[in-house]
């Protein structure tokens, strides 16, 4: 009798989950496109999108909406989704609820690459390429160090320790670049870029979607493996999972997403740490449901933050400032709420 009554409740809850997961990004997307220093009505918004899709001639306001605001909105969603999914994957993989996407040094390496490119006077494309490449180089360095050390110690633990070591090293390199940079031109540019922002986004930047989408799809396709890896290596081996192979596939996907995100938006903190916990509050800890929910919440969250960044003051606020102001109190709330263990 009790089970029969519980089934409709569970069905209604699943329906509410689905409605919420669909409604949130749609609502935030429409609001983000509509508001700004030059507000756009809903009718004007849809007419501009229709004109763009049909190839009709557009006026100046419609061109600004399609070529400036729309790419920024889409990239904010892509970066937010990527950082959140990477954080959730790392939290499950390393069985640690306070793990973030920069655990293995991808963010530190990408920040160093961008700072170095700005120092030598590279353009935006050069900055993005240098940032992405150095993010990958740093994680490869971490993996190489782990290969030598893990012969004598726990592989996962040494991997984390190597990541912390290399992150600290490249953070020091970033500080060195800031110390020698010209204080009138280079230093402000480096500092502002490192704090994160999407103000320089253009329609051409949407080409990077072809790099993000396959990586996200692969991570989503193997998300059930994270459930098994979170159980521990012995249990996963007993179930026939090649733990080494899938661990490195997940690390590779999360690293690519993190490096690409930092190369586009700068170093935006808290997203990959907080958003997965927000998704757990709604759908639980099963990664089959958690990872898609995290992707949707992450896309919506960073888009909301980016909208605030361009709306709050006449001068645009860096994204990392707002994510920290929102993320830190929310994370403290999660700590207070947790009674059965953090993230439960």
URCOR-V403952 format. One record per residue. N is the residue number from 0. RES is the residue in one small letter. SS is DSSP state (alpha for helix, beta for strand, coil for the rest). OMEGA is omega in whole degrees, -180 to 180 (* if undefined). Layout:
# URCOR-V403952
N_RES_SS_OMEGA ; N_RES_SS_OMEGA
This chain:
# URCOR-V403952
0_x_coil_180 ; 1_x_alpha_180 ; 2_x_alpha_179 ; 3_x_alpha_178 ; 4_x_alpha_-177 ; 5_x_alpha_-176 ; 6_x_alpha_176 ; 7_x_alpha_179 ; 8_x_alpha_178 ; 9_x_alpha_179 ; 10_x_alpha_178 ; 11_x_alpha_179 ; 12_x_alpha_178 ; 13_x_alpha_178 ; 14_x_alpha_178 ; 15_x_alpha_176 ; 16_x_alpha_-177 ; 17_x_alpha_180 ; 18_x_alpha_-179 ; 19_x_alpha_-178 ; 20_x_alpha_177 ; 21_x_alpha_-173 ; 22_x_alpha_-174 ; 23_x_alpha_-178 ; 24_x_alpha_180 ; 25_x_alpha_-179 ; 26_x_alpha_-179 ; 27_x_alpha_179 ; 28_x_alpha_-179 ; 29_x_alpha_179 ; 30_x_alpha_-178 ; 31_x_alpha_178 ; 32_x_alpha_-173 ; 33_x_alpha_-173 ; 34_x_coil_180 ; 35_x_coil_178 ; 36_x_coil_174 ; 37_x_coil_-176 ; 38_x_coil_-180 ; 39_x_coil_178 ; 40_x_coil_180 ; 41_x_alpha_179 ; 42_x_alpha_179 ; 43_x_alpha_179 ; 44_x_alpha_-178 ; 45_x_alpha_178 ; 46_x_alpha_177 ; 47_x_alpha_179 ; 48_x_alpha_179 ; 49_x_alpha_179 ; 50_x_alpha_180 ; 51_x_alpha_-177 ; 52_x_alpha_-178 ; 53_x_alpha_179 ; 54_x_coil_179 ; 55_x_coil_178 ; 56_x_coil_-177 ; 57_x_coil_176 ; 58_x_coil_-174 ; 59_x_alpha_-179 ; 60_x_alpha_178 ; 61_x_alpha_177 ; 62_x_alpha_178 ; 63_x_alpha_180 ; 64_x_alpha_-176 ; 65_x_alpha_-173 ; 66_x_alpha_-178 ; 67_x_alpha_-173 ; 68_x_alpha_-179 ; 69_x_alpha_177 ; 70_x_alpha_179 ; 71_x_alpha_179 ; 72_x_alpha_-179 ; 73_x_alpha_180 ; 74_x_alpha_176 ; 75_x_alpha_179 ; 76_x_alpha_-180 ; 77_x_alpha_-180 ; 78_x_alpha_178 ; 79_x_alpha_178 ; 80_x_alpha_-177 ; 81_x_alpha_180 ; 82_x_alpha_-178 ; 83_x_alpha_179 ; 84_x_alpha_178 ; 85_x_alpha_179 ; 86_x_alpha_179 ; 87_x_alpha_180 ; 88_x_alpha_178 ; 89_x_alpha_179 ; 90_x_alpha_177 ; 91_x_alpha_-177 ; 92_x_alpha_-178 ; 93_x_coil_177 ; 94_x_coil_-178 ; 95_x_coil_-176 ; 96_x_coil_-180 ; 97_x_coil_177 ; 98_x_coil_178 ; 99_x_coil_-175 ; 100_x_coil_-178 ; 101_x_coil_-177 ; 102_x_coil_-176 ; 103_x_coil_172 ; 104_x_coil_-178 ; 105_x_alpha_-179 ; 106_x_alpha_180 ; 107_x_alpha_179 ; 108_x_alpha_179 ; 109_x_alpha_178 ; 110_x_alpha_178 ; 111_x_alpha_179 ; 112_x_alpha_180 ; 113_x_alpha_-180 ; 114_x_alpha_179 ; 115_x_alpha_180 ; 116_x_alpha_178 ; 117_x_alpha_-179 ; 118_x_alpha_-177 ; 119_x_coil_173 ; 120_x_coil_179 ; 121_x_coil_174 ; 122_x_coil_-176 ; 123_x_alpha_180 ; 124_x_alpha_179 ; 125_x_alpha_179 ; 126_x_alpha_-179 ; 127_x_alpha_-180 ; 128_x_alpha_-180 ; 129_x_alpha_180 ; 130_x_alpha_-179 ; 131_x_alpha_-178 ; 132_x_alpha_-179 ; 133_x_alpha_175 ; 134_x_alpha_178 ; 135_x_alpha_-179 ; 136_x_alpha_-178 ; 137_x_alpha_-180 ; 138_x_alpha_175 ; 139_x_alpha_176 ; 140_x_alpha_178 ; 141_x_alpha_-180 ; 142_x_alpha_179 ; 143_x_alpha_177 ; 144_x_alpha_-180 ; 145_x_alpha_-179 ; 146_x_alpha_180 ; 147_x_alpha_-174 ; 148_x_alpha_-172 ; 149_x_coil_176 ; 150_x_coil_-176 ; 151_x_coil_-174 ; 152_x_coil_179 ; 153_x_coil_-172 ; 154_x_alpha_-178 ; 155_x_alpha_-180 ; 156_x_alpha_-179 ; 157_x_alpha_177 ; 158_x_alpha_178 ; 159_x_alpha_-179 ; 160_x_alpha_177 ; 161_x_alpha_177 ; 162_x_alpha_178 ; 163_x_alpha_-180 ; 164_x_alpha_-177 ; 165_x_alpha_177 ; 166_x_alpha_179 ; 167_x_alpha_-180 ; 168_x_alpha_-177 ; 169_x_alpha_170 ; 170_x_alpha_176 ; 171_x_alpha_177 ; 172_x_alpha_177 ; 173_x_alpha_178 ; 174_x_alpha_178 ; 175_x_alpha_178 ; 176_x_alpha_179 ; 177_x_alpha_-179 ; 178_x_alpha_-176 ; 179_x_alpha_-177 ; 180_x_coil_177 ; 181_x_coil_-173 ; 182_x_coil_-179 ; 183_x_coil_-175 ; 184_x_coil_-172 ; 185_x_alpha_-176 ; 186_x_alpha_177 ; 187_x_alpha_-180 ; 188_x_alpha_179 ; 189_x_alpha_-178 ; 190_x_alpha_-178 ; 191_x_alpha_179 ; 192_x_alpha_-178 ; 193_x_alpha_179 ; 194_x_coil_174 ; 195_x_coil_178 ; 196_x_coil_-179 ; 197_x_coil_-175 ; 198_x_coil_-178 ; 199_x_coil_-176 ; 200_x_coil_176 ; 201_x_coil_-180 ; 202_x_alpha_180 ; 203_x_alpha_-179 ; 204_x_alpha_-180 ; 205_x_alpha_177 ; 206_x_alpha_-179 ; 207_x_alpha_177 ; 208_x_alpha_-179 ; 209_x_alpha_173 ; 210_x_alpha_-178 ; 211_x_alpha_-169 ; 212_x_alpha_180 ; 213_x_alpha_-180 ; 214_x_alpha_178 ; 215_x_alpha_-180 ; 216_x_alpha_179 ; 217_x_alpha_-180 ; 218_x_alpha_177 ; 219_x_alpha_-178 ; 220_x_alpha_-178 ; 221_x_coil_-175 ; 222_x_alpha_179 ; 223_x_alpha_176 ; 224_x_alpha_179 ; 225_x_alpha_176 ; 226_x_alpha_-178 ; 227_x_alpha_179 ; 228_x_alpha_179 ; 229_x_alpha_178 ; 230_x_coil_-178 ; 231_x_coil_-176 ; 232_x_alpha_-177 ; 233_x_alpha_180 ; 234_x_alpha_180 ; 235_x_alpha_177 ; 236_x_alpha_-180 ; 237_x_alpha_179 ; 238_x_coil_175 ; 239_x_coil_-179 ; 240_x_coil_174 ; 241_x_coil_-171 ; 242_x_alpha_-178 ; 243_x_alpha_-178 ; 244_x_alpha_-176 ; 245_x_alpha_177 ; 246_x_alpha_-178 ; 247_x_alpha_174 ; 248_x_alpha_-180 ; 249_x_alpha_178 ; 250_x_alpha_-180 ; 251_x_alpha_179 ; 252_x_alpha_-179 ; 253_x_alpha_179 ; 254_x_alpha_178 ; 255_x_alpha_-179 ; 256_x_alpha_-179 ; 257_x_alpha_-180 ; 258_x_alpha_179 ; 259_x_alpha_-180 ; 260_x_alpha_-180 ; 261_x_alpha_180 ; 262_x_alpha_-180 ; 263_x_alpha_-169 ; 264_x_alpha_-172 ; 265_x_coil_-174 ; 266_x_coil_-179 ; 267_x_coil_-176 ; 268_x_coil_172 ; 269_x_coil_-176 ; 270_x_alpha_-178 ; 271_x_alpha_179 ; 272_x_alpha_-172 ; 273_x_alpha_-173 ; 274_x_alpha_177 ; 275_x_alpha_178 ; 276_x_alpha_176 ; 277_x_alpha_178 ; 278_x_alpha_178 ; 279_x_alpha_180 ; 280_x_alpha_-178 ; 281_x_alpha_-171 ; 282_x_alpha_-179 ; 283_x_coil_-171 ; 284_x_coil_177 ; 285_x_coil_-173 ; 286_x_alpha_176 ; 287_x_alpha_176 ; 288_x_alpha_-173 ; 289_x_alpha_-175 ; 290_x_alpha_175 ; 291_x_alpha_178 ; 292_x_alpha_178 ; 293_x_alpha_178 ; 294_x_alpha_-178 ; 295_x_alpha_179 ; 296_x_alpha_-180 ; 297_x_alpha_178 ; 298_x_alpha_-179 ; 299_x_alpha_-177 ; 300_x_alpha_-177 ; 301_x_alpha_175 ; 302_x_alpha_176 ; 303_x_alpha_179 ; 304_x_alpha_180 ; 305_x_alpha_177 ; 306_x_alpha_175 ; 307_x_alpha_-177 ; 308_x_alpha_-179 ; 309_x_alpha_-177 ; 310_x_alpha_-170 ; 311_x_coil_-176 ; 312_x_coil_177 ; 313_x_coil_175 ; 314_x_coil_-177 ; 315_x_coil_-179 ; 316_x_coil_177 ; 317_x_coil_-175 ; 318_x_alpha_-175 ; 319_x_alpha_178 ; 320_x_alpha_-178 ; 321_x_alpha_179 ; 322_x_alpha_177 ; 323_x_alpha_-180 ; 324_x_alpha_178 ; 325_x_alpha_-172 ; 326_x_alpha_-176 ; 327_x_alpha_177 ; 328_x_alpha_179 ; 329_x_alpha_179 ; 330_x_alpha_176 ; 331_x_alpha_176 ; 332_x_alpha_178 ; 333_x_alpha_178 ; 334_x_alpha_179 ; 335_x_alpha_-176 ; 336_x_alpha_-175 ; 337_x_coil_178 ; 338_x_coil_-178 ; 339_x_coil_-175 ; 340_x_coil_-174 ; 341_x_coil_180 ; 342_x_coil_-178 ; 343_x_coil_*
